């Protein structure tokens, strides 16, 4: 054989070897891919760590239909949570994600019910695709038909998705009803359990001699001696913007002082007894005329017992303010005293929903009269009077005087100096 023939034979052998290597490389990659799939599937089935499904009580935000992209993103989140800590082959298409990772094998009655609630916001095309997939679909699909005697039509699956939601709502309604029955049953058996709570805000005991001598003894003028433990300052800002967003997104922490109805820390308040309960608020000169004041007496868990408001002579309160309009007991330029109901533990107030309650907190606030005009839903500076822990033996001080008498109020020292002022009893 000549040299040219030998070279051609070598070229052919080299070409055959290259082709064999090219064919072998995909085969090796295929074998490697199959080995990875086999390893992943061997670890697929395992005992649940918890008795509930991984997607139990899956959170679905109510709203309008999602777009196809939004629905795919939500389905991916659902499948990821369903898979738990299993290793997944990541794909952008949720159907491929379910097929590549055998996730349809994890769908049972509970999972289908949770997925049905999610499907209420799917576009029609997405509903049809998943209805086909969950009902078995085509045999060419990765998982084949589900293990059921008959394949359900797409319309039947879509209908079941809706009926599952209704069944869940009915079950939830029954559950809530049972909880309410148990709650009120326990409440009726433990009406006296509130006696174990703190003593609350207490008036001083009135002697029988004082009762006999005069029911109007409080008309004799004498200034109150303030109980320091019952003095509170308005320094908590509550600011909520108007809008359609969630409440937490509309709450603002940093609000310019010039936007607030009063500067935090300059207004203090306490409670007195003058025939009935009274709240005395002392602040800078002129604040009374320019402010809308709101007061609420509550139990320890903030259940309101008495709510009232008062608008100064130079302003109005917001249209949506709560409570009844109050007439002041004593009025000055820097002092405002309003009558409030302070139910005692010894004579508690009966509640419409059952049980009783007595005064343990007095919450006061200066509300912005222009909040609505400036885009605020709520804008106020607030404070709370309550008996501190460890000093439950304190009682509410008294004052006396007749209409027209001038009352001097001294709440002690504040950060800016003495907290004091005077008012005329109305």
Buried (B, 14 or more C-beta within 10 A) or exposed (E): EEEEEEEEEEEEEEEEEEEEEEEEEEEEEEEEEEEEBEEBEEEBEEEEEEEEBBBEEBEBEEEEBBEEEBBBBBBBBBBBEBBEEBEBEEBEEBBEBBBBBBBBBBBEEEBBBBBBBBBBBBBEEBBBBBBBBBBBBEEEBBBEEBEEEEEBEBEEBBEBBEEBBEEBEEEEEEEEEEEEEEEEEEEEEEEEEBEEBBBBBBBEEEEEEEEEEEEEEBBEBEBBEBBEBBBBBBBEBBBBBEEEEEEEEBEBEEBEEEBBBBBBBBBBBBBBBBBEBBBBBBBBEEBBEBBBBBBBBBBBEEBBBBBBBBBBEEBEBBEEBEBEEBEBBBBBBBBBBBBBEBBBBEEBBEEEEEBBBBBBBBBBBBBBBEBBEEEBBBBBBBBBBBBEEEEEEBBBBBBBBEEEBEBEBBBEEBEEEEBBBBBBBE
